[in-house]
Amino acid sequence: MTSARRAERAMLLDPGDGHPHAPCVGAELARRLGVAAETLASWRDAGMPTLPDGRLDPYAVTNWLSWGRLDRCLALQRRWRAWLRWFTTAGRPCRLEVRRAQTCWLPEARAMRWLVPEPADAPGQRILSRIWSDGEPSGGHRLIERPIAREHTWSCLDEVALEPCAEPVDDRAMLESIVAELAASFTYAYRRHVPADAMVSTRAQGTCLDLALRCGAELARRGRRWRLVSGVVAHRALANAHFWVEAQGAGDCWIPLDPTIPAVARMLGADWPAIVPWAVGRHDGRRIRIAACEDAVKPDLGGIAGLLDAGGDEALYCSDWAVGECSWSVAAA
């Protein structure tokens, strides 16, 4: 793929004007983040992203601060710590209505074929009902085919029942050691994601997807079968797209491993080794499983293909879940 085509693909995965945090002037963002205007000015000097007209994109700024700079913004650090406490306390059974929406731009294509995974019943998870705006059922996915428009959005509403549970883990010490080693060496950077065609499993920093791929590579090195899982971490009024892995256990058992949890704890300076056991073997009441595939990022996770005039497909697989192209809203059912 040429550098121009790679740059265009990265552009397509950018949330652009569709994300909910509208650009604002510095004084407004300083107020939201609880910092002085002088502090914001120092961030500009340190390389904080700024729009050409001088305004600031809250989405980009909070991402930038979450790349090893949380000590500069106590309000944002408190939000991350609250997320960590919420995830590492015992969850309770709950029912959620999860609304997903995704907008796609494929300016060179003349038609679109969109494969969208349907969440399924799984350990700790039952699908109670689903309402989809369009698409034909196709083996656990919905297939959407239509002529291209400047932009196209699909949406769906799933009612999901979640109940925390655990899988039996015979080799817990080994699996926990993999998660601990990754958390100790990987620098978690919220939404600092590499496009799918450039991803490698040896990265030392990145998103939950990059970390999940590192975990899978380590499992494979030890001869362990594994699969990549896409989903969402959800709790009533908030949700965030997420990736983790499952390692094959005894029989038909698949053991969830989520190294992002202790990696976030280390980012915050928390006692991350104490959190490692939470990351192994647990189906949590806040984590909705959407789809899974073995060994790498594949269309099973969901994908978009634009049919080009020159023939062939230009596919964008579901790595966009990690960079904000999907929007989520979650409410108590």
RAURJO-V515847 format. One line per field, one symbol per residue. ss: DSSP state (2 for helix, 1 for strand, 0 for the rest). psi: psi as a letter, one per 40 degrees, with the letter a starting at -180 (. if undefined). burial: b if it has 24 or more other C-alpha atoms within 12 Angstrom, else e. A space follows every 50 residues. Layout:
ss = ???
psi = ???
burial = ???
//
This chain:
ss = 00222222222200022200000102222222200022222222200000 00000102222222200002220222222222222220000001111111 11110000111111111000010011111111000110001111111000 01111111111100110000022222222222222011000000022200 00001102222222222222200001111111111001111111111100 00011110022222222000022222222101100011111111000022 201111110000111112222200011111110
psi = hiddddddddddeheaeeiegiiiidddddddefiidddddddddeehhi ideeiihddddddddegefdeegddddddddddddddfihiiiihihhhi ihihhgdeieihhhhhihiihihehhhdiihidiihhgfeihhhhiiiid ihhiiihhhhhhhhiiihhdfdddddddddddddehhhhhegihideehi eeieiaaddddddddddddddefhiiihhiahhigceiihiiiaihihah behhhhhgeddddddddefigddeedddehehhieehhhdiiihdahied ehihhhhideiiihihafdedeeediiihhih.
burial = eeeeeeeebbebbbbeebeeeebeebeebbeebeeeeeebeebeeeebbb eeeeebbbbbbbbbbbbbbbebbeebbeebbebbeebbeeeeebbbbbbb bbbbbbebbbbbbbbbbbbbebbbbbbeeeebeebeeeeebbbbeeebee ebbbbbbbbbbbbbbebebeebeebbebbbbbbbbbbbbbbbbbbbbebb bebbbbbbbbbbbbbbbbbeeeebbbbbbbbbbbbbeebbbbbbbbbbbe eeebbbbbbbbbbbbbbbeeebbebbbbbbbbbbbbbbbbbbbbbbbbbb bbbbbbbeeeeeebbbbbbbbbbbbbbbbbeee
//
